[in-house]
Amino acid sequence: MKLELTKPLAVFDLETTGTNITSDRIVEIAIIKIYPDGSEENYCKRVNPTMPIPKEVSEIHGIYDHDVFGLPTFKELATEIVEFIGNADLAGYNSNKFDIPVLAEELLRADVSFDVADRHFVDVQNIFHKMEQRTLAAAFQFYCSKTIENAHSAIYDAKATWEVFKAQLEKYDNLNGDIQFLSEFSRANNYQFLDFAGRLAINEKGAAIYNFGKHKGKTIKEVMNTEPGYYGWMLDADFPLYTKNCLRKEMEKIKAEKEALKKETEHASLENKLLELKNKFK
């Protein structure tokens, strides 16, 4: 099955200082940009994370403090990264849970705008797990009959992910090459998430809900009425910046709806009073 692209697809991978979305930083980013005509363009940069890389993490991806000393920070590279991605959809391995949330956090810290409204996100790991239930190295061996020689090097992981993705399209007849279909199929579950970390979601009625903790499944509007302090707690707690921004937007919508309803009620009340006065003086 050939991939059907109407705009570019950016297959990317990150190496970081750790696995905490909110506090860890990127030390290497690699992107393979595939165009609708089949041509490809690569981008790969190591990044000064402005924090020490833990020794146990360096032993995994092979990038040590001295390797990134003096290199540009993510903030210095953010604009060129966004320009390279352009309007492309995004794909990666475990990207919906990790790489995309981390990238979003870094861009917010760098104060660089990155529009996600019209993008699709394909998580190759979720496709793999739904079909075979294994790891990237096993996926590369299973689909491509190859062994990853440089695991945890961002550019090699991105290349392996791209090869696995193409092999998946060839192997499974029920996967078509439409990016929107693949984006929906590669979600971990059937929720449409509001944020990359999956803390906020849209329910079957189209309402914004909390997707974790004691209020899981409840609408944001409902919780605002029953426990208004929960919103403030989330803004102060260690949640991703992107999640907090999404929550703020939903709260602004709810407040705007309340204001509109209040004005509508006041207007209706005024009309009723005018009608009463008119009837009184007939």
N, C-alpha and C positions, 0 to 999 in steps of 0.2 A: 504494500500500500504506500503510495507516494504521498509525502506531506504536502498539503494544499495551503499555500501561504498567499494571503492578500497584502500582507505587510511583513516587515522583517521579524524574525524570532531571535531573541538574545538568550543563548544557553550560557549560564554563568555559574561560577563556583567561588566561594570565599574561604580563605584560611583566616582564622581569628585568634585572639588571645585566650579564648575559652568559649563556653557554650551559653553564657548568660546574655540574652538578647539585649537587656537594658544597660548592662555595664561593660561588656567586653567589646573589643574593637577589631577592625579589619587589619590584617597584616599583609594580605595578598588578595587581589581580585583578578579573575580571568573571565573574559567574555568571548564567546564565539557568536558572531552575528551572521545569521543565515538570511539571505535575501530571497524574494519570490522567484528570481531566475536561477536559484541554486548556488549562486556564488557566496563565498564566505569571507569574513574579515575578523581578525583576532585583535583582542586588547588584553594585555597582561601587565599588571604593575604591582610591585611590592609597596607597602605603605608603612610609614612610621606611625604606630598606634598611640604614641605619646604616653605609653604606660609600659611597664615591664611585661615581657612574655614569660609566663610560668615555665620552668624548666620541663615539667612533665608534658606540657603542650608542645613546646619546641621539639621534644623527642618524637612527637607524632608527625608533625608536618615539616620538620627540618628547618624551620625558620627561627633564628635566634636574635637576641637583641642587637648584636653587632651587624647582623644582615640588614637591618632596617634603620640603623643609626644614620642620621643625616638625610634620610629620604623624605620626600614630601609627605605631609600629613593628608588624611582623607579630605579635610576641609580644603586643602590646596588642590586636590585632584577632583573634587566633587563635580565641578562644572563640566570638565572634559569627559568624565564618566557618563553623566546624564546626556551630554551631547552625542557621545558614541552610541548609547542605547537608543536615543531618538524616540520614535514612536513605536518601537518594537514591543511585541509581547515577550513575556519572560518564561524561561524554563530552567529547571535545575533538578538536582537530586536532594530530596528533603527540603526543597527551596521554600515551599509554602509555610513550613514550620520554623525554618531557621534562616536561610540565606536572604529571603525577601524581607522578613522582619528586621534583620540586622542592617541590611542596606537602607531600609526606610528610616531606621533610627539614626544612622550615620548622616543621612541627607538632612534630616531635621536638625541635628546638631550643627551641621554646616550651613543651615539656613538656605538650602538650595531646593527650589521647587521641583517636584517630580510628580506629574499627573498620572494617577493610576486608574482614572475613571473608565477609560476606553481600552484597557489592556486585559488580556487573558493571561492566566498563570498556570503553566503545566508543570506538575510535580511528577517527574519520572519515577521516583521512589514509590509513590502511591499507585501508579500503574503497575509497577513491578510487584508490589505487595499484594495487590488485588489478583494478580495473575499467578505469581510464583512464591511470594513470601520469603525473600532473601535480602542480601546486602549488595552494595555497588560492585564490590570485587566479584561476588558470586554472579551478579547480573551480567557483568562484562564477560565472565567465563561462559555463562549459560547461553547468552544471546550471540556473542561475538566470537566464542571459542578462543579467547585471548586472556592473558594474565596481565593485570595492571603492574607495570614495573616501577612506577613512581607514584604510589598511592599517597594522598594528602599533599600533592603539589597541585595548586589550583588549576593550572592550565591542563595538566594531564587528567585530573578528575573531570574537568569540563569537557574535554575531548571524549573521555570514556562515557560520560553521560549522554553526549550527542550521538555517539555510535550505538549505545544501548537503545536510545529513543528511536533511532531509524530502524534498528533491528526489531523492536517491538511492533512498529507499524507494518513491517513485512510479515511477522509471525502470526499476528492475531487478525483474523478476518472481521471480527466485530469492532475493531478500532478503525475509524475512518480518519482521513487526514485533516479534518476540519479542526482548527485550533480551539474554537469555542467548545466543541464537543469534548476535545481532549482536556481542556481546562476543567470542565464540569466533571468528567470521568475521573480525573486525577485528584479530586478533592478527597480528603480523608473520610468525610461523611457527606450527607446530603444538605447540610446547612450552607446557606450563603453567608459568609462572614462579613462583618463590617470592617474588621481590622485584621491585619496579617497574623497576629498572635492567636486569633480565634477566641478572644475573650468576649467579644460582642458579635451577635449574629442577627439574622432576619428569620422570623418564624414563618410557618405556612400561611399566616394571615397577612404577611408583609410588615409586621411590627418589629421594631428593634428590641432585642432581648439581651439579658446577661447570659453568658454561656459557661459560667463557672460558679463555684462557691455556693453559699446558702441561698442565693437568689437565682440560681440557674434555671432557665426557662421562663422566668418572669420578665415582663416588659419593663423597659427603662422608665416608661411613664408610670407604671404601677408602683415601682420601687421608689420613685421620686415622691409619690404621694404618701406611701406608708413609712418610708425611712429616708427622708431627704438628705441625711448626713452621709449616706452611702456614697453618693456622688463625690463629696469632698474627700472622703476616705480614699477613694480610688485615685483622685488627682494627687494626693500626698504620698500614696504608697508606691512601691517599686514596680510599676507597670510600664510597658513601653510607651515612649512619647507618642507614637502613632495611635496607640489605643486610646490614650488620653485625649488626643485631638479629635478622634472619631466620637468619643463620648461627649465632648464639649459641643460638637456640631449637633448631635442628637438632642442634647438638653436645650440648645438654642431653638431647635425646631419645636420642641414641646412647649417652651415658653412663648414662642411666637404664636403657636396654635391657641394657647390659653388667652393671650392678649387679644387675638382676633375674635375668639368666642366671647370674651368680656365686652368688647366694643359692640359686637353684634347684639348681645343681650341688652346692653345699655341703650342701643339704638331702638330695639324693639320696645323696650320699656318706655322710652320717650314718645314713640309713636302712639303707644296705648294711652298715655296721659293726654296727648294732644287730641286723640279721638274722644276721650272722656269729656274734655273741656268743650269740644265742638258739640257733642251731644247735649251737654249741660245747658249751653246757651242757645239751643235751637228754639 
